[in-house]
Amino acid sequence: MISGMIPEAGCDMPEEETGIRRIFKGWTLKINEINEKYKNPRLKMTPLVRASLLILRLYLIFLVIVLMYKFYTVVSFR
């Protein structure tokens, strides 16, 4: 088992949770802790950087749509 992934004795989980549920609950708590830590950005972004990131996001969405379309056409026309 990976160290640090299972919650410690002092966490907010009931005693009766064991096994996989306990592991996933621990991971969820850890992810929530990390998300809370990095909630506010530490870097100042210029408008050009924000626009560039927006364009990259839209391009990524476009690529995913093209990939799904290609998958659909290959599967449906066999």
Secondary structure by P-SEA (a helix, b strand, c coil): cccccccccccccccccccaaaaaaaaaaaaaaaaaaaccccccccaaaaaaaaaaaaaaaaaaaaaaaaaaaaaaac
